[in-house]
Amino acid sequence: HVQLVESGGGLVQPGVSLRLSCAASGSVVRINAMGWYRQAPGKKRELVATITRGGSANYADSVKGRFTISRDNAKNTVYLQMNSLKPEDTAVYYCNAVWGNFNINYWGQGAQVTVSS
């Protein structure tokens, strides 16, 4: 099994940058892909970005060119660099790990990101 702990959320103004981190512990060798999802008030949880163990990344259209996902396998940590933040990026951001032969999903506790002037 895997435990995920996010950090780095906060309140920022539009246009600035923020970086989220997610540290994994437990049976990390069996983690396949990792990623970030977000859920805004009154909306469904949506994919933001994912990255495979080999480093292949995938992004939602709404964040392409602004957000970058990266992964440090030695530290068992995945990052989400968010640039040019917009008010519509306001949400709780959840770290996700896809684990084992049956692709079991594990989730972090969530990190609030609020973009407001």
C-alpha positions as CSV (number, residue, x, y, z in Angstrom):
1,H,0.0,0.0,0.0
2,V,1.0,3.7,-0.4
3,Q,0.6,6.9,1.6
4,L,0.6,10.2,-0.2
5,V,1.2,13.6,1.5
6,E,0.7,16.8,-0.4
7,S,2.2,20.2,0.4
8,G,2.6,23.6,-1.2
9,G,-1.0,24.9,-1.5
10,G,-2.1,28.4,-0.6
11,L,-3.7,31.7,-1.5
12,V,-2.1,33.5,-4.4
13,Q,-2.9,36.3,-6.8
14,P,-3.6,35.7,-10.5
15,G,-0.5,35.4,-12.7
16,V,1.8,34.1,-10.1
17,S,3.4,30.7,-9.7
18,L,3.0,27.9,-7.1
19,R,4.5,24.5,-6.8
20,L,2.8,21.5,-5.2
21,S,4.7,18.5,-3.9
22,C,3.5,15.0,-3.2
23,A,5.7,12.6,-1.2
24,A,4.9,8.9,-1.4
25,S,5.8,6.3,1.2
26,G,5.1,2.6,1.7
27,S,5.3,0.1,-1.2
28,V,6.5,2.8,-3.6
29,V,8.3,0.4,-6.0
30,R,5.0,-0.8,-7.2
31,I,3.7,2.7,-8.1
32,N,3.1,2.9,-11.8
33,A,1.8,6.3,-12.8
34,M,1.3,9.3,-10.5
35,G,-0.7,12.5,-11.1
36,W,-2.7,15.4,-9.9
37,Y,-6.4,15.9,-10.0
38,R,-8.5,18.9,-8.8
39,Q,-12.0,19.5,-7.6
40,A,-13.5,22.9,-7.5
41,P,-16.6,23.7,-5.4
42,G,-19.7,22.2,-7.0
43,K,-17.8,20.4,-9.7
44,K,-16.5,16.9,-10.3
45,R,-12.9,15.9,-9.7
46,E,-10.9,16.3,-12.9
47,L,-7.6,15.3,-14.2
48,V,-4.9,17.9,-14.2
49,A,-1.7,16.0,-15.2
50,T,-0.2,12.5,-15.0
51,I,3.2,11.1,-15.3
52,T,4.4,7.5,-15.8
53,R,7.4,6.0,-14.0
54,G,9.3,6.5,-17.2
55,G,8.5,10.2,-17.3
56,S,5.8,10.4,-20.0
57,A,3.4,13.3,-19.1
58,N,-0.2,14.0,-20.0
59,Y,-2.0,17.3,-19.3
60,A,-5.6,18.6,-19.3
61,D,-6.1,21.1,-22.1
62,S,-6.9,23.8,-19.6
63,V,-3.4,23.7,-18.1
64,K,-1.2,22.9,-21.1
65,G,1.6,25.4,-21.4
66,R,1.1,26.6,-17.8
67,F,1.5,23.6,-15.6
68,T,4.4,21.1,-15.6
69,I,4.4,17.8,-13.8
70,S,7.7,16.1,-12.8
71,R,8.7,13.1,-10.8
72,D,11.8,12.4,-8.7
73,N,11.8,8.6,-8.4
74,A,14.8,8.7,-6.0
75,K,12.7,10.8,-3.6
76,N,9.4,9.2,-4.4
77,T,8.0,12.6,-5.0
78,V,5.9,14.2,-7.7
79,Y,5.7,17.9,-8.3
80,L,3.2,20.2,-10.1
81,Q,4.7,23.5,-11.1
82,M,1.8,25.9,-11.8
83,N,2.6,29.1,-13.6
84,S,0.3,32.0,-14.7
85,L,-2.4,30.9,-12.3
86,K,-5.9,32.0,-13.0
87,P,-9.0,32.3,-10.7
88,E,-10.5,29.2,-12.5
89,D,-7.5,27.2,-11.2
90,T,-9.0,27.5,-7.7
91,A,-9.7,24.0,-6.3
92,V,-8.5,21.3,-3.9
93,Y,-5.7,19.5,-5.6
94,Y,-5.3,15.8,-5.0
95,C,-2.2,13.7,-5.6
96,N,-2.9,10.3,-7.1
97,A,-0.8,7.1,-7.4
98,V,-1.7,4.1,-9.5
99,W,-0.3,1.1,-7.8
100,G,0.3,-2.6,-8.5
101,N,-0.8,-5.1,-11.0
102,F,-4.5,-4.1,-10.7
103,N,-3.8,-0.4,-10.9
104,I,-5.3,0.5,-7.5
105,N,-5.8,4.2,-7.0
106,Y,-4.4,5.9,-3.9
107,W,-5.2,9.5,-3.0
108,G,-3.6,12.2,-0.9
109,Q,-5.6,14.3,1.6
110,G,-5.8,17.3,-0.8
111,A,-4.2,20.8,-0.9
112,Q,-6.2,23.9,-1.3
113,V,-5.1,26.3,-4.0
114,T,-7.0,29.6,-4.2
115,V,-6.2,32.2,-6.9
116,S,-7.8,35.5,-6.1
117,S,-7.0,39.2,-6.2
